[in-house]
Amino acid sequence: MLSCRLQVVTILVATLPVFGGMVVAAPARTANSRQDNQPPAPPATENAWPKLSEEEQSAAVKELKKYADDAASKLQRPLQGFETRYFLFFSDLAPKEAQNWAGLLDRMYARLAEMFAVPRNQNIWRGKALVFVFSKAGDYRRFEREITRSDAGSTAGRCHMAGNGTVMIAFYRQEDALEFAHVLVHESVHGFLHRYRTPVFIPSWANEGLAETIATDLVPQSGRRSQVQGRAREGLQQHGSQMGDFFDADRLDAWQYPVAEMLCTFMIKAGKSNYVDFINGIKDGLSWRESLEQKFKAPLDRLVPVFGQWLGVRNLQA
């Protein structure tokens, strides 16, 4: 179990001065809790997303609603809209179910806002995040093809991020409600990270890792974390205890997703405030390697072996 592995991390970290700034004392903190009395992170000063006035935000919301109406008209699919504090949710699902999923997204936003010290009730979106959920996979793929002009392939959901800061997310309602909820949260985390602080892109290994970690946290499924842990361990062992192109790949391979989730889980448990500083460092212009060393206080050649010990993979190398 993870709690047992954390004891190993505590012992190992004590022997590595480079981890001196990390908080690993029990009880471990989870992804949804900030340290007591921890001040908010300083705002990004360069290349930050422009702050919109109330009038500009209202205009952006109006623009997004029109986009949704136009899409529904073009597809000839009646889509009912639900507006929350942070999301515009359009769907052909039954109203009660649609409202339930919209509420889950607001909970995701609150969780991430608390984690990254976004001031209470601050809306980081341009207008609001626009979400489409279709009851049938075919309608989702048609939406992607005809509205976004892209190929959905075998995906169950996608997050689209425009250069002007607009975030749009589209899905279809998978048969398994928990799997659908997981994908819904996962893709929405990508949108949040895009709009957080600056437009700087978070590398795939960290982006996918946080998306999976938050989705697993917000959509609990019995035994899922242990299963992910096992798949991550098995994948690394099958690849000779080598991370391969994990840290540099623009898109992760399937076997690397569990690794990304467990690495994110490990980093948050080892030092949540340092993890937030690591993301902030990237957003504020550091390379991920620089931010890992300067903000998380752990260069890659020290982080990977300790992560391997925690996960149960001997002699893990980057």
KOLTOR-759775 format. One line per 5 residues: their letters; for each residue z, y, x of C-alpha. Coordinates in steps of 0.5 Angstrom, whole numbers, plus 500, padded with zeros to 3 digits. Example, Ala and Ser with C-alpha at 12.3 -4.5 7.8 and 13.67 -1.06 7.14 Angstrom:
// residues 2
as) 516:491:525 | 514:498:527
***
This chain:
// residues 318
mlscr) 500:500:500 | 499:507:502 | 506:509:502 | 507:503:508 | 502:506:512
lqvvt) 505:513:512 | 510:510:516 | 506:508:521 | 503:515:521 | 509:518:522
ilvat) 511:514:528 | 504:515:531 | 504:523:530 | 511:523:533 | 507:521:540
lpvfg) 502:526:539 | 503:533:541 | 497:535:538 | 499:534:531 | 505:538:532
gmvva) 504:543:527 | 503:537:521 | 508:536:516 | 509:528:515 | 516:527:513
apart) 517:523:507 | 517:524:501 | 509:525:502 | 506:530:498 | 500:529:494
ansrq) 494:533:493 | 497:537:487 | 503:540:490 | 504:546:495 | 509:546:499
dnqpp) 515:550:496 | 515:558:498 | 508:557:501 | 504:564:501 | 497:564:498
appat) 492:563:503 | 489:570:506 | 483:572:502 | 476:571:506 | 474:578:509
enawp) 467:576:511 | 461:573:507 | 466:573:501 | 463:572:494 | 462:579:491
klsee) 468:580:486 | 464:581:479 | 467:586:474 | 469:584:467 | 462:587:465
eqsaa) 459:583:470 | 462:577:468 | 461:578:461 | 454:579:462 | 453:572:466
vkelk) 457:568:461 | 452:571:456 | 446:569:461 | 449:562:461 | 449:561:454
kyadd) 442:563:453 | 440:558:458 | 444:553:455 | 441:555:448 | 434:555:451
aaskl) 435:548:454 | 437:545:448 | 431:548:444 | 426:546:449 | 429:539:449
qrplq) 429:539:442 | 436:536:442 | 442:540:438 | 448:541:443 | 454:544:441
gfetr) 458:549:445 | 465:549:447 | 468:555:451 | 474:554:455 | 477:559:460
yflff) 473:557:466 | 467:552:463 | 462:553:458 | 461:546:455 | 455:544:452
sdlap) 454:537:449 | 451:532:443 | 458:528:443 | 462:528:437 | 466:535:437
keaqn) 473:532:439 | 471:528:445 | 467:534:447 | 473:538:447 | 477:532:450
wagll) 472:532:456 | 472:540:457 | 480:540:457 | 480:535:463 | 475:540:467
drmya) 480:546:466 | 486:541:468 | 481:540:474 | 480:547:476 | 488:548:475
rlaem) 489:543:480 | 485:546:485 | 487:553:484 | 494:551:485 | 492:547:491
favpr) 488:552:495 | 493:558:492 | 488:561:488 | 492:567:484 | 494:564:477
nqniw) 488:565:472 | 483:568:477 | 476:566:475 | 472:564:481 | 466:562:478
rgkal) 460:567:477 | 461:567:469 | 463:560:468 | 461:553:470 | 456:551:466
vfvfs) 456:544:464 | 452:539:460 | 454:532:458 | 449:528:454 | 450:521:450
kagdy) 444:518:453 | 442:517:460 | 435:518:458 | 436:525:455 | 440:527:462
rrfer) 434:524:466 | 430:528:462 | 434:534:462 | 434:534:470 | 426:533:470
eitrs) 424:538:465 | 430:543:466 | 432:543:473 | 425:540:475 | 429:535:480
dagst) 429:527:480 | 436:525:477 | 434:518:480 | 440:513:479 | 445:518:479
agrch) 450:519:473 | 451:526:474 | 449:532:478 | 452:539:481 | 447:544:481
magng) 449:550:485 | 444:557:485 | 444:562:491 | 446:567:486 | 453:563:485
tvmia) 451:560:479 | 454:553:478 | 451:548:473 | 453:541:472 | 450:535:468
fyrqe) 452:528:466 | 451:523:461 | 456:519:458 | 457:513:461 | 460:507:457
dalef) 466:506:461 | 470:512:459 | 474:512:466 | 468:512:470 | 465:517:466
ahvlv) 471:522:467 | 471:520:475 | 464:522:475 | 465:529:471 | 471:531:476
hesvh) 468:529:482 | 462:533:481 | 466:539:478 | 470:539:485 | 463:540:488
gflhr) 462:546:484 | 469:549:485 | 468:548:493 | 461:552:493 | 465:558:489
yrtpv) 471:558:493 | 472:564:498 | 465:564:501 | 458:561:500 | 459:557:507
fipsw) 458:549:505 | 463:544:507 | 460:538:510 | 459:532:506 | 464:528:509
anegl) 470:533:507 | 466:535:501 | 465:528:498 | 472:526:500 | 476:531:497
aetia) 471:530:490 | 473:523:490 | 481:524:492 | 482:529:486 | 478:525:481
tdlvp) 482:519:483 | 488:523:482 | 486:526:476 | 483:520:472 | 488:514:474
qsgrr) 486:507:474 | 490:502:475 | 489:499:482 | 483:504:484 | 486:507:490
sqvqg) 488:500:493 | 481:498:492 | 478:504:495 | 483:503:501 | 480:496:502
rareg) 473:498:501 | 474:503:506 | 477:498:511 | 472:493:510 | 466:498:511
lqqhg) 469:500:518 | 470:493:520 | 463:491:518 | 460:497:522 | 464:495:529
sqmgd) 470:500:527 | 465:505:528 | 465:512:524 | 457:512:526 | 454:518:523
ffdad) 459:519:518 | 461:526:520 | 454:529:521 | 450:526:516 | 448:531:510
rldaw) 449:525:505 | 453:519:506 | 451:512:505 | 455:508:500 | 460:505:504
qypva) 462:511:507 | 464:514:500 | 471:510:500 | 472:512:508 | 471:519:506
emlct) 476:519:500 | 481:515:505 | 480:520:510 | 482:526:505 | 488:522:503
fmika) 490:521:510 | 489:529:512 | 493:531:505 | 499:527:506 | 499:528:514
gksny) 499:536:513 | 497:539:506 | 498:546:508 | 494:544:515 | 488:541:510
vdfin) 488:547:506 | 487:551:512 | 482:547:515 | 478:548:509 | 479:555:509
gikdg) 477:555:516 | 470:552:515 | 469:557:509 | 471:563:514 | 466:561:519
lswre) 469:556:524 | 465:550:525 | 468:544:522 | 470:541:529 | 473:548:531
sleqk) 477:548:524 | 479:541:525 | 482:543:532 | 485:550:530 | 487:549:523
fkapl) 488:542:522 | 491:542:529 | 488:535:531 | 481:535:534 | 477:529:532
drlvp) 478:524:538 | 486:524:536 | 485:524:529 | 480:518:528 | 484:513:532
vfgqw) 491:515:528 | 487:515:521 | 484:508:523 | 492:506:525 | 494:508:518
lgvrn) 488:505:514 | 489:498:518 | 483:499:523 | 484:497:530 | 481:501:535
lqa) 477:506:530 | 472:511:534 | 468:517:531
***
